[in-house]
């Protein structure tokens, strides 16, 4: 049960996506990453204010 990769907080959602997809691919797996709508709404609001 060793670690394959790690992220340092705070990390961008894109970094998490890349680590998960890389882990799936090197293990010959397929999958989907679902992002909650609430997160997307909150993130969109923050980006519009910036």
Backbone as JSON, one array per atom type, in Angstrom:
{
  "sequence": "XXXXXXXXXXXXXXXXXXXXXXXXXXXXXXXXXXXXXXXXXXXXXXXXXX",
  "N": [[0.82, -1.19, 0.0], [1.83, 1.32, -0.82], [2.45, 4.81, -1.51], [1.79, 6.28, -4.67], [1.87, 8.73, -5.82], [1.66, 12.23, -4.99], [0.06, 15.22, -3.78], [0.48, 18.64, -3.0], [-1.18, 20.7, -0.77], [-2.43, 24.02, -1.21], [-4.0, 22.6, -4.03], [-4.63, 22.69, -7.56], [-7.72, 21.88, -9.17], [-7.26, 20.75, -11.69], [-4.74, 19.6, -11.42], [-5.27, 17.5, -9.66], [-7.0, 16.0, -11.24], [-5.2, 15.22, -13.31], [-3.39, 13.56, -11.88], [-5.09, 11.51, -10.98], [-6.05, 10.47, -13.46], [-3.63, 9.67, -14.63], [-2.84, 7.67, -12.83], [-4.93, 5.82, -13.21], [-4.49, 5.15, -15.92], [-1.83, 4.05, -15.97], [-2.3, 1.76, -14.62], [-3.82, 0.34, -16.33], [-6.53, 0.89, -16.38], [-9.83, 2.28, -16.88], [-11.84, 5.18, -16.54], [-14.05, 7.69, -15.17], [-14.04, 11.08, -14.15], [-15.93, 12.78, -11.97], [-17.19, 15.96, -11.38], [-18.64, 17.77, -8.85], [-21.63, 19.72, -9.29], [-22.07, 21.89, -7.6], [-19.49, 22.67, -6.91], [-18.53, 23.54, -9.37], [-20.23, 25.72, -9.88], [-19.54, 27.45, -7.74], [-16.86, 27.89, -8.32], [-17.0, 29.13, -10.82], [-18.22, 31.54, -10.15], [-16.22, 32.71, -8.53], [-14.19, 33.01, -10.48], [-15.35, 34.87, -12.23], [-15.45, 37.15, -10.66], [-12.81, 37.8, -10.41]],
  "CA": [[0.0, 0.0, 0.0], [2.67, 2.5, -0.91], [1.95, 5.95, -2.29], [2.28, 6.36, -6.04], [2.01, 10.15, -6.15], [1.12, 13.07, -3.93], [-0.21, 16.62, -4.09], [0.66, 19.55, -1.87], [-2.3, 21.65, -0.72], [-3.63, 23.88, -2.04], [-3.74, 22.16, -5.4], [-5.67, 23.03, -8.52], [-8.49, 20.7, -9.59], [-6.61, 20.16, -12.86], [-3.64, 18.75, -10.96], [-5.88, 16.29, -9.12], [-7.47, 15.27, -12.42], [-4.05, 14.61, -13.98], [-2.86, 12.47, -11.05], [-6.05, 10.39, -11.02], [-6.04, 9.87, -14.8], [-2.34, 9.0, -14.81], [-2.89, 6.44, -12.04], [-5.81, 4.88, -13.91], [-3.87, 4.7, -17.18], [-0.68, 3.17, -15.76], [-2.82, 0.49, -14.12], [-4.66, -0.25, -17.37], [-7.94, 1.08, -16.02], [-10.54, 3.4, -17.47], [-12.79, 5.74, -15.59], [-14.5, 9.06, -15.34], [-13.92, 11.92, -12.97], [-17.12, 13.6, -11.89], [-17.01, 17.16, -10.57], [-19.95, 18.2, -8.37], [-22.12, 20.97, -9.86], [-21.88, 22.96, -6.63], [-18.1, 23.13, -7.02], [-18.4, 24.27, -10.62], [-20.92, 27.0, -9.7], [-18.73, 28.27, -6.85], [-15.62, 28.24, -9.01], [-17.36, 30.06, -11.87], [-18.47, 32.83, -9.51], [-14.91, 33.25, -8.15], [-13.46, 33.41, -11.68], [-15.97, 36.06, -12.78], [-15.1, 38.28, -9.79], [-11.37, 38.11, -10.54]],
  "C": [[0.86, 1.25, 0.0], [2.04, 3.59, -1.75], [2.59, 5.94, -3.67], [2.58, 7.8, -6.42], [1.46, 10.95, -4.97], [0.89, 14.47, -4.47], [0.01, 17.42, -2.83], [-0.49, 20.55, -1.92], [-1.77, 23.07, -0.67], [-3.22, 23.46, -3.45], [-4.91, 22.54, -6.28], [-6.42, 21.77, -8.92], [-7.87, 19.99, -10.81], [-5.46, 19.24, -12.48], [-4.18, 17.44, -10.43], [-6.37, 15.4, -10.26], [-6.32, 14.53, -13.1], [-3.49, 13.42, -13.2], [-3.79, 11.26, -11.09], [-6.02, 9.7, -12.37], [-4.74, 9.11, -15.05], [-2.33, 7.66, -14.06], [-3.77, 5.39, -12.71], [-5.12, 4.3, -15.14], [-2.7, 3.75, -16.94], [-1.1, 1.82, -15.2], [-3.76, -0.18, -15.11], [-6.14, -0.15, -17.09], [-8.53, 2.26, -16.8], [-11.5, 3.93, -16.43], [-13.18, 7.14, -15.95], [-14.28, 9.79, -14.03], [-15.11, 12.86, -12.99], [-16.87, 14.76, -10.93], [-18.39, 17.64, -10.15], [-20.35, 19.56, -8.95], [-21.92, 22.13, -8.91], [-20.47, 23.53, -6.71], [-17.94, 23.99, -8.26], [-19.06, 25.64, -10.51], [-20.07, 27.94, -8.85], [-17.46, 28.75, -7.55], [-15.89, 29.26, -10.12], [-17.57, 31.46, -11.29], [-17.15, 33.49, -9.12], [-14.17, 33.77, -9.37], [-14.05, 34.67, -12.29], [-15.61, 37.3, -11.98], [-13.66, 38.72, -9.98], [-11.09, 39.0, -11.72]]
}
